[in-house]
Amino acid sequence: MLMISDAASVLPMTEDECWKAVEQRDRRADDQFVFAVKTTGVYCRPSCSSRRALRKNVSFFAAGSDAERAGFRPCKRCRPEQQSAADRQAELVAAACRMIENSEEPPSLEALASKVGVSRFHFHRLFKRVTGITPKAYAAACRAARLRGELGRGGSVTAAIYDAGYNASSRFYEESDRRLGMRPTQYRDGGRDATIRFAVGECTLGSILVAATQRGVCAINFADDPDDLLKLLQDQFPHAELIGGDPAFETLAATVIGHIEAPKGTLDLPLDIQGTAFQQRVWEALLKVPTGQTASYTDIACAIGQPKAVRAVAQACGANRIAVAIPCHRVIRTDGSLSGYRWGIERKQELLSREASS
């Protein structure tokens, strides 16, 4: 029988997932846990190349310190007590990210590589492997985030553009539609002069609001009270022109409601997604989870190439404002239990039940 440590640290994976990682010598799990063999008194990383132990003799620990408190000593082959290569690489990339975030203008690839002490070519490949995006894309996302903050404070749009790190306003305007979903003055002014069509209806999960800009659906929200839904939309875009009662748009809303009541396949809609680069990568991964299936937060973290970012993945799921179309309800804990859901755990359970039986 497999033994699981009862130490204070909590294992981030189930026992079956841990053992599977050990069998596959999965390096992605090296920073998640260690395994110890009671017949040898040694603990190892999951990727250790030593001879495979029998499952009945294996215990799992969330950290090497837990294994040592239980009386095990570190393996001399894989050195689990030392910092892993993945941790060292993550630290290098984190230092580069801080440099990008704190720079008024995006630093060059050469400057970033010099900062962490590796070659330009190696740094570019390392950064993309750890974060899933290039340094240039990360810098662009940081500029866009700073711009949204500057615009939210009011004042001159031109000043906000330069304060956010765009050294020419033309470069910003080339990206603004993709970054903001509307003109910068509209975003700054709470959607002033922007047009957002919406419809509020009822379904078996309660009241529902569907809203869209010209680019695509920007919100699908549930609530118990329909007035709360409209207030939420007004708070987000207090100066936008909100248009309800549009027959054509109500047809789209009816499509959403129909999918909720009887989910079949994917709800394929144009989306106007606003979020950080990391959030958008998480949401894109969610779109790949098939109807009727679920994935754990760890699965999603691994899918975007950041297996240690489990908590950040959960936060990105919580930041999603487009229910059902971005299926964050399909993400569950590794033990199969349900976690939080912006629109209520009962709705999450019901959506999963309907998809499973569709």
PyMOL commands that set and color helices and strands:
alter all, ss='L'
color gray80, all
select helices_A, chain A and resi 15-24+27-29+55-57+64-69+85-102+109-116+120-131+135-152+157-163+169-180+184-188+226-236+247-261+277-286+297-303+310-319+328-330+345-357
alter helices_A, ss='H'
color red, helices_A
select strands_A, chain A and resi 3-4+34-37+42-44+58-61+73-74+195-203+206-212+217-223+241-243+295-296+331-332
alter strands_A, ss='S'
color yellow, strands_A
deselect
rebuild
show_as cartoon
